[in-house]
């Protein structure tokens, strides 16, 4: 396999200051000198035990004197017997110094014909000492082979990444959450009092207001379009709010259910005339609902754009039919008509009140050691007709047409109790390599999120010199600043109910581990 060239980061204004004398015998004081005492390429040689290991991309930091793989190897990769490959500008001496706890150092002479394998395990400290061809310059690099401590494709719901729901109430009886184009809303009730919480970041600071309903709201109907909030009262009358849910105005419409927002249009169902009809607001468009379409209790809607459709498509899964039975199908609305898009059931058993979010899966190619992500629709939670809660996550790779059970590492298990009637949203959280810059979210009870890592799933991960910067050619070059911050897609799961109908007063945050790993430059 052809070795990939390595970008060299030379964020140095001058290489004339701070040089150590070649007579300095202290290993710790050795530093990079101009000339041939420099590593221009570093890789690992191909191994039968680890095919493709020579494709792993290594960063050479000429300022920090570090050589490392920014994209860590998968959990469990055996790195105790690997042979390095080093390219210099003609060094007279190339030595690896391996320090082991409680044992004398082992020195490997790289220029010998048969280089021994090196144990790159994390408990060993490895340094690479280079002496220039004329013997007048010496440099010392620290070499690290990073291996993940967790499996990157695991969807995790940490205990530290949860909080109570944003509300002025320490106890709640009901909740429902919705999102406009730029805000997230959490509506809670305790006894006869209501609280509307609002935030631009669901993991950030929430602002509270007291909604002035003037009617008996059905919290489970709370929904939103791109620019307004909507809710039904207990008799099905539709109300709207354009001021973040503080004041509410009657629309003059009577609906039975709200599927969700399609842009600035609200889409729902109505049985006001004794016939089930698709309804829309503010337009007065109506049409009959066929027998195979759920009239209520679908998942929250997700709007997506994709190549097979010329317009955005709103998707819902599951739900309850007019005759009271449940659906296992997925349906799409293209702005004009509804159509059944599911070729396979969402789940083996029909479900209602599921959570539907657009998310990703990741996979590492064992041949190239490159991790890539893939967009999916993710359906989880909900309940069966006999009120059993669903504890399995299902995914669709083709916008809801075909569904399959997600991989084992994406199943939430005991980390996230099964529930129904929850709401989920995906938010791209900005996180930082410097942990001191990570912002702590404020919650009503003073409990904050603990932000942990940082990655970008849009990062192109190809070991190509045109993507990674200049390749060393013998001239001193400068490189771009290493990535210090990136966006990480978190799933925020609001509330929900247990099998007895009790509301969970919790806000969970989940993420696939790989997205928290620092991206490549």
C-alpha positions as CSV (number, residue, x, y, z in Angstrom):
1,X,0.0,0.0,0.0
2,X,1.3,3.4,-0.9
3,X,2.3,5.6,2.0
4,X,0.5,8.9,2.4
5,X,2.6,12.1,2.6
6,X,2.3,14.0,5.8
7,X,1.6,17.7,6.3
8,X,4.1,19.5,8.5
9,X,2.9,22.2,10.8
10,X,5.6,24.9,11.1
11,X,3.8,27.6,13.1
12,X,7.2,29.3,14.0
13,X,8.2,32.8,13.2
14,X,11.9,32.0,13.4
15,X,14.1,29.0,13.7
16,X,17.2,30.9,14.8
17,X,16.4,31.3,18.5
18,X,16.5,28.7,21.2
19,X,18.7,26.2,19.5
20,X,20.6,23.7,21.8
21,X,24.3,22.9,21.3
22,X,25.1,19.6,19.9
23,X,27.4,19.1,23.0
24,X,24.4,19.2,25.3
25,X,24.0,15.7,26.6
26,X,20.5,16.2,28.2
27,X,17.9,14.3,26.2
28,X,15.1,16.5,27.6
29,X,16.9,19.7,26.4
30,X,17.3,18.6,22.8
31,X,15.3,20.5,20.3
32,X,14.7,20.9,16.5
33,X,17.6,22.3,14.5
34,X,17.7,23.4,10.9
35,X,19.1,21.0,8.4
36,X,18.6,17.3,8.2
37,X,17.7,16.7,11.8
38,X,14.0,16.8,10.8
39,X,11.3,14.3,10.2
40,X,9.5,15.0,6.9
41,X,7.2,11.9,6.8
42,X,6.1,9.4,9.4
43,X,3.9,6.3,9.0
44,X,3.6,2.7,10.1
45,X,4.6,-0.2,7.9
46,X,1.9,-2.6,6.6
47,X,1.2,-5.5,9.0
48,X,-0.5,-8.8,8.4
49,X,-2.3,-8.4,11.7
50,X,-3.4,-4.9,10.9
51,X,-4.0,-4.6,7.1
52,X,-4.0,-1.0,5.9
53,X,-2.3,0.3,9.0
54,X,0.2,2.1,6.7
55,X,-2.7,4.4,5.6
56,X,-3.0,5.9,9.1
57,X,-2.3,9.7,8.8
58,X,0.2,11.2,11.2
59,X,0.6,14.9,12.0
60,X,4.2,16.2,12.4
61,X,4.2,19.2,14.7
62,X,7.6,20.9,14.2
63,X,6.9,23.5,16.8
64,X,5.6,21.3,19.6
65,X,8.0,18.5,18.6
66,X,5.2,15.9,18.4
67,X,4.2,13.2,16.0
68,X,0.7,11.7,16.4
69,X,-2.4,10.4,14.6
70,X,-5.2,12.9,15.2
71,X,-7.8,10.4,14.1
72,X,-7.4,7.8,16.8
73,X,-7.5,4.1,16.0
74,X,-10.6,2.1,17.0
75,X,-11.0,0.7,20.5
76,X,-9.1,-2.6,21.0
77,X,-6.6,-2.1,18.1
78,X,-3.4,-4.0,19.0
79,X,-0.4,-1.7,18.8
80,X,2.2,-3.6,20.8
81,X,4.2,-4.7,17.8
82,X,4.3,-2.1,15.0
83,X,7.2,-1.0,12.8
84,X,7.5,2.7,12.0
85,X,8.6,4.2,8.7
86,X,10.5,7.5,8.9
87,X,11.7,9.9,6.2
88,X,14.3,12.6,6.9
89,X,16.4,14.9,4.9
90,X,19.4,12.7,5.2
91,X,20.0,12.2,9.0
92,X,23.1,10.4,10.2
93,X,21.3,8.9,13.1
94,X,17.6,8.0,13.7
95,X,16.8,6.3,17.0
96,X,13.6,5.4,18.8
97,X,13.8,5.6,22.6
98,X,11.2,3.6,24.5
99,X,10.7,4.3,28.2
100,X,8.8,1.8,30.3
101,X,7.8,2.3,33.9
102,X,10.3,0.7,36.2
103,X,12.6,-0.5,33.4
104,X,15.6,0.9,31.6
105,X,15.1,2.6,28.3
106,X,15.3,0.6,25.1
107,X,16.9,2.3,22.1
108,X,16.1,1.1,18.6
109,X,18.5,2.0,15.7
110,X,16.1,2.8,12.8
111,X,18.9,2.9,10.2
112,X,19.7,-0.8,10.7
113,X,18.3,-3.0,7.9
114,X,15.9,-5.0,10.1
115,X,14.1,-2.5,12.3
116,X,12.5,-4.3,15.3
117,X,8.8,-3.7,16.1
118,X,8.0,-1.2,18.8
119,X,5.3,-1.5,21.5
120,X,3.2,1.7,21.1
121,X,0.9,0.9,24.0
122,X,-0.1,3.9,26.0
123,X,1.9,3.0,29.1
124,X,5.2,3.4,27.1
125,X,6.7,6.8,26.3
126,X,8.3,6.9,22.9
127,X,10.7,9.5,21.6
128,X,12.4,9.8,18.2
129,X,15.9,11.3,18.2
130,X,17.3,12.6,14.9
131,X,20.9,13.7,14.3
132,X,21.7,15.7,11.2
133,X,24.0,14.4,8.5
134,X,26.9,16.6,9.5
135,X,26.3,15.8,13.2
136,X,25.9,19.4,14.2
137,X,22.1,19.4,14.9
138,X,19.9,17.1,17.0
139,X,16.2,17.0,17.5
140,X,13.8,15.0,19.7
141,X,10.2,14.3,18.9
142,X,7.6,12.7,21.2
143,X,5.7,10.0,19.2
144,X,2.1,9.1,20.1
145,X,-0.2,6.4,18.6
146,X,-3.7,7.3,19.8
147,X,-6.3,4.6,20.3
148,X,-9.8,5.4,21.3
149,X,-10.8,4.4,24.9
150,X,-14.4,3.9,23.8
151,X,-15.9,2.6,20.6
152,X,-16.5,5.6,18.3
153,X,-19.8,4.3,16.9
154,X,-21.4,4.1,20.3
155,X,-24.5,6.2,21.0
156,X,-24.1,7.3,24.6
157,X,-26.5,8.9,27.1
158,X,-24.2,9.8,30.0
159,X,-25.6,10.3,33.5
160,X,-23.7,13.7,33.6
161,X,-25.4,14.7,30.3
162,X,-28.9,15.0,31.8
163,X,-30.9,17.6,33.7
164,X,-34.4,18.4,34.8
165,X,-36.7,20.0,32.2
166,X,-36.4,23.8,31.9
167,X,-39.2,25.2,34.0
168,X,-39.8,27.4,37.0
169,X,-41.5,24.4,38.6
170,X,-39.4,21.8,40.5
171,X,-42.3,19.4,40.0
172,X,-44.4,19.1,36.8
173,X,-47.5,17.3,35.8
174,X,-47.2,17.7,32.0
175,X,-44.8,18.8,29.4
176,X,-44.5,19.2,25.6
177,X,-41.7,20.7,23.6
178,X,-41.5,22.2,20.1
179,X,-39.1,24.2,17.9
180,X,-39.4,27.1,15.4
181,X,-36.7,27.9,12.9
182,X,-34.5,29.5,15.6
183,X,-35.9,28.7,19.0
184,X,-36.6,25.7,21.2
185,X,-39.7,25.8,23.5
186,X,-40.6,23.6,26.5
187,X,-44.1,24.1,27.9
188,X,-44.7,22.6,31.4
189,X,-47.7,22.5,33.8
190,X,-47.8,22.1,37.5
191,X,-51.3,21.9,38.9
192,X,-53.1,24.9,37.2
193,X,-49.9,26.9,36.5
194,X,-48.0,27.0,33.2
195,X,-44.4,27.9,32.3
196,X,-43.1,28.5,28.8
197,X,-39.3,28.1,28.6
198,X,-37.4,29.3,25.5
199,X,-33.8,29.0,24.3
200,X,-31.7,29.2,21.1
201,X,-29.6,26.3,22.4
202,X,-31.4,23.4,24.2
203,X,-28.2,22.8,26.2
204,X,-27.8,26.5,27.1
205,X,-29.6,29.1,29.1
206,X,-33.5,29.1,29.1
207,X,-35.7,32.2,29.5
208,X,-39.0,31.7,31.3
209,X,-42.4,33.3,30.7
210,X,-46.0,32.7,31.9
211,X,-48.3,32.0,29.0
212,X,-51.7,33.8,29.1
213,X,-53.9,31.1,27.7
214,X,-57.4,32.1,28.7
215,X,-58.5,28.6,27.8
216,X,-57.8,25.0,28.8
217,X,-54.8,24.0,26.6
218,X,-54.1,20.4,25.5
219,X,-50.3,20.3,26.1
220,X,-49.9,17.2,24.0
221,X,-50.9,19.2,21.0
222,X,-48.3,21.9,21.4
223,X,-46.4,22.4,18.1
224,X,-44.7,25.0,15.9
225,X,-44.1,26.2,12.4
226,X,-41.0,28.1,11.3
227,X,-42.3,31.3,12.8
228,X,-45.2,30.6,15.2
229,X,-46.4,28.4,18.0
230,X,-49.7,26.5,18.0
231,X,-51.8,24.6,20.5
232,X,-55.4,23.1,20.7
233,X,-57.7,23.5,23.6
234,X,-59.6,20.5,25.1
235,X,-62.4,21.1,22.5
236,X,-60.0,21.1,19.6
237,X,-60.0,24.9,18.9
238,X,-56.7,25.9,17.3
239,X,-54.8,28.9,18.8
240,X,-51.6,30.6,17.7
241,X,-48.9,32.7,19.2
242,X,-46.4,35.0,17.6
243,X,-44.7,36.3,20.8
244,X,-42.9,33.2,22.1
245,X,-46.0,31.7,23.6
246,X,-47.0,34.5,26.0
247,X,-50.3,35.6,24.4
248,X,-52.6,33.3,22.3
249,X,-55.2,34.1,19.6
250,X,-58.0,31.9,18.3
251,X,-57.7,31.0,14.6
252,X,-61.3,30.1,14.2
253,X,-60.4,26.5,13.2
254,X,-61.3,23.3,15.0
255,X,-58.8,20.5,14.6
256,X,-58.3,17.0,16.1
257,X,-54.5,16.7,15.8
258,X,-51.4,18.6,14.7
259,X,-48.8,16.7,12.6
260,X,-46.3,19.6,12.6
261,X,-45.1,22.6,10.6
262,X,-44.1,22.6,6.9
263,X,-42.3,25.9,6.6
264,X,-44.8,28.5,7.8
265,X,-47.7,26.1,7.2
266,X,-49.3,24.1,9.9
267,X,-50.5,20.6,8.9
268,X,-53.1,18.6,10.9
269,X,-56.2,16.5,10.9
270,X,-59.8,17.2,11.7
271,X,-63.0,15.2,12.4
272,X,-65.2,18.3,13.0
273,X,-67.7,17.3,10.3
274,X,-67.7,13.6,11.1
275,X,-65.3,12.8,8.3
276,X,-61.5,12.7,8.8
277,X,-59.8,15.4,6.7
278,X,-56.3,16.7,6.2
279,X,-56.3,20.3,7.2
280,X,-53.9,23.2,6.8
281,X,-53.4,26.7,8.4
282,X,-53.4,29.6,7.5
283,X,-54.7,28.2,4.2
284,X,-58.1,26.5,4.3
285,X,-57.0,23.5,2.2
286,X,-58.8,20.3,3.1
287,X,-59.0,16.8,1.7
288,X,-60.2,13.4,2.8
289,X,-57.9,11.1,4.8
290,X,-57.6,7.6,3.4
291,X,-58.2,4.6,5.7
292,X,-54.5,3.7,5.8
293,X,-53.3,7.0,7.1
294,X,-52.9,7.7,10.9
295,X,-55.2,10.5,12.1
296,X,-53.3,11.1,15.4
297,X,-50.4,10.1,17.7
298,X,-47.8,10.0,14.9
299,X,-44.2,10.7,15.7
300,X,-43.2,14.4,15.7
301,X,-42.6,15.4,12.1
302,X,-39.2,15.9,10.4
303,X,-38.7,18.0,7.3
304,X,-35.9,17.0,5.0
305,X,-34.7,17.9,1.5
306,X,-33.1,15.1,-0.7
307,X,-32.3,14.4,-4.3
308,X,-35.3,12.3,-5.1
309,X,-37.7,15.1,-4.3
310,X,-37.9,18.5,-5.9
311,X,-39.4,20.0,-2.7
312,X,-38.9,19.5,1.0
313,X,-40.6,16.5,2.5
314,X,-42.3,16.3,5.9
315,X,-42.1,12.8,7.3
316,X,-44.0,11.1,10.2
317,X,-43.9,7.5,11.4
318,X,-46.3,5.3,13.3
319,X,-49.6,6.7,14.8
320,X,-53.2,5.7,15.3
321,X,-55.8,5.0,12.6
322,X,-59.4,6.2,12.8
323,X,-60.5,2.7,13.8
324,X,-58.1,2.8,16.8
325,X,-55.5,0.4,15.5
326,X,-51.8,1.5,15.2
327,X,-49.6,2.1,12.2
328,X,-46.1,0.7,11.5
329,X,-45.6,2.8,8.3
330,X,-43.9,6.1,7.4
331,X,-45.6,8.8,5.4
332,X,-44.3,11.9,3.6
333,X,-45.9,15.2,2.6
334,X,-44.3,17.2,-0.3
335,X,-46.3,20.3,0.2
336,X,-49.2,19.2,-1.8
337,X,-50.1,15.6,-1.1
338,X,-49.4,12.8,1.5
339,X,-48.0,9.5,0.3
340,X,-47.0,6.3,2.0
341,X,-43.2,6.2,1.5
342,X,-42.4,3.2,3.7
343,X,-41.6,-0.1,1.9
344,X,-40.8,-1.9,5.1
345,X,-42.4,-1.3,8.6
346,X,-40.6,1.1,11.0
347,X,-40.7,-1.6,13.7
348,X,-41.9,-5.2,14.0
349,X,-44.8,-4.0,16.0
350,X,-46.9,-1.0,15.2
351,X,-46.2,2.0,17.5
352,X,-47.5,5.4,18.3
353,X,-46.0,8.6,19.9
354,X,-42.5,7.8,18.7
355,X,-39.5,10.2,18.6
356,X,-38.2,10.8,15.1
357,X,-34.9,12.7,14.5
358,X,-32.5,13.2,11.6
359,X,-29.1,11.9,12.8
360,X,-26.0,9.9,11.7
361,X,-24.3,6.5,11.9
362,X,-20.5,6.0,11.7
363,X,-18.3,3.2,10.5
364,X,-14.5,2.7,10.4
365,X,-13.1,1.0,7.3
366,X,-10.7,-1.7,8.6
367,X,-8.8,-1.6,5.4
368,X,-8.1,2.2,5.3
369,X,-8.6,3.1,9.0
370,X,-10.8,6.0,7.9
371,X,-14.1,6.7,9.7
372,X,-17.0,8.0,7.8
373,X,-20.6,9.1,8.7
374,X,-23.9,8.5,7.0
375,X,-27.2,10.4,7.4
376,X,-30.1,8.5,8.8
377,X,-33.6,9.0,10.2
378,X,-33.7,7.6,13.7
379,X,-37.0,6.4,15.3
380,X,-37.2,5.4,18.9
381,X,-39.4,5.3,22.0
382,X,-43.3,5.1,21.7
383,X,-45.8,2.5,22.8
384,X,-47.6,-0.5,21.4
385,X,-51.4,-0.9,21.3
386,X,-51.3,-2.8,24.6
387,X,-49.3,0.1,26.1
388,X,-45.9,-1.6,26.2
389,X,-43.0,0.8,25.8
390,X,-40.6,0.5,22.9
391,X,-36.9,0.2,24.0
392,X,-35.4,-0.3,20.5
393,X,-33.9,2.3,18.1
394,X,-34.6,1.9,14.4
395,X,-32.9,3.7,11.5
396,X,-33.6,4.4,7.8
397,X,-30.8,5.2,5.4
398,X,-33.2,6.2,2.5
399,X,-35.4,8.9,4.0
400,X,-38.0,6.6,5.6
401,X,-38.5,4.1,2.8
402,X,-36.7,1.1,4.4
403,X,-36.1,0.6,8.1
404,X,-33.8,-1.7,10.1
405,X,-32.9,-2.1,13.8
406,X,-29.9,0.1,14.6
407,X,-26.6,-1.6,15.5
408,X,-26.2,-2.8,19.0
409,X,-23.8,0.1,20.0
410,X,-26.6,2.5,19.1
411,X,-29.2,0.9,21.4
412,X,-29.7,2.9,24.6
413,X,-30.3,0.0,27.0
414,X,-30.6,1.0,30.6
415,X,-28.9,4.3,30.1
416,X,-32.1,5.8,28.9
417,X,-35.4,4.5,30.3
418,X,-38.0,3.7,27.6
419,X,-40.9,6.2,27.3
420,X,-43.6,7.4,25.1
421,X,-44.8,10.9,24.0
422,X,-41.3,12.4,24.3
423,X,-39.9,15.0,21.8
424,X,-36.4,14.9,20.3
425,X,-34.3,17.5,18.6
426,X,-30.7,17.6,17.1
427,X,-28.6,20.6,17.9
428,X,-25.0,21.2,16.7
429,X,-23.2,22.1,19.9
430,X,-19.9,24.1,19.5
431,X,-17.2,22.4,21.6
432,X,-13.6,23.2,22.1
433,X,-10.3,21.2,22.4
434,X,-9.5,23.6,25.3
435,X,-12.0,22.4,27.9
436,X,-11.8,25.7,29.8
437,X,-13.7,27.3,26.9
438,X,-16.6,24.9,26.9
439,X,-19.7,26.7,28.2
440,X,-21.7,25.1,31.0
441,X,-25.4,25.2,30.4
442,X,-27.7,26.7,33.0
443,X,-30.7,24.7,34.2
444,X,-33.4,25.6,36.6
445,X,-32.0,23.5,39.5
446,X,-28.4,24.7,38.9
447,X,-27.3,21.4,37.4
448,X,-25.2,21.8,34.3
449,X,-24.2,19.8,31.3
450,X,-20.7,18.5,31.3
451,X,-19.3,19.0,27.8
452,X,-16.6,16.6,27.0
453,X,-15.2,16.4,23.5
454,X,-15.4,17.7,20.1
455,X,-15.6,16.6,16.3
456,X,-17.1,17.5,12.9
457,X,-19.0,14.9,10.9
458,X,-18.7,17.0,7.8
459,X,-14.9,16.8,7.9
460,X,-13.4,15.2,4.8
461,X,-11.1,12.5,6.0
462,X,-8.9,11.7,3.1
463,X,-5.1,11.5,3.5
464,X,-4.5,13.9,0.6
465,X,-1.8,16.5,0.6
466,X,-4.1,19.1,-1.1
467,X,-6.6,18.8,1.8
468,X,-4.1,18.6,4.6
469,X,-1.8,21.4,3.6
470,X,1.7,21.7,2.1
471,X,4.0,18.6,2.0
472,X,7.6,19.2,3.1
473,X,9.8,19.6,0.1
474,X,13.0,20.9,1.7
475,X,11.8,24.5,2.2
476,X,10.5,25.9,5.5
477,X,6.8,26.3,5.2
478,X,4.0,27.5,7.5
479,X,0.8,25.6,8.1
480,X,-2.7,26.5,9.1
481,X,-3.7,26.6,12.8
482,X,-4.8,23.2,14.2
483,X,-8.5,22.7,14.7
484,X,-9.4,23.9,18.2
485,X,-13.2,24.0,17.9
486,X,-15.9,22.2,16.0
487,X,-19.7,21.4,16.0
488,X,-21.0,18.2,17.6
489,X,-24.5,16.9,16.8
490,X,-26.3,16.2,20.1
491,X,-29.8,14.6,20.4
492,X,-31.8,16.3,23.1
493,X,-34.7,14.2,24.4
494,X,-37.4,16.1,26.3
495,X,-39.7,14.5,28.9
496,X,-42.1,11.7,27.8
497,X,-44.3,9.4,29.9
498,X,-43.8,6.0,31.5
499,X,-46.3,3.2,31.1
500,X,-48.5,4.5,33.9
501,X,-48.8,7.9,32.2
502,X,-46.4,9.7,34.7
503,X,-44.4,12.5,33.1
504,X,-40.6,12.3,33.2
505,X,-39.1,15.6,34.4
506,X,-35.8,15.0,32.5
507,X,-33.9,16.4,29.6
508,X,-31.4,13.9,28.2
509,X,-28.5,14.5,25.8
510,X,-27.1,11.8,23.7
511,X,-24.3,11.7,21.1
512,X,-22.3,9.2,19.0
513,X,-18.8,9.2,20.5
514,X,-17.0,9.7,17.2
515,X,-18.5,13.2,16.9
516,X,-16.8,14.3,20.1
517,X,-13.4,13.2,18.9
518,X,-11.1,16.0,17.6
519,X,-11.3,16.2,13.8
520,X,-8.4,16.0,11.5
521,X,-6.8,19.2,10.2
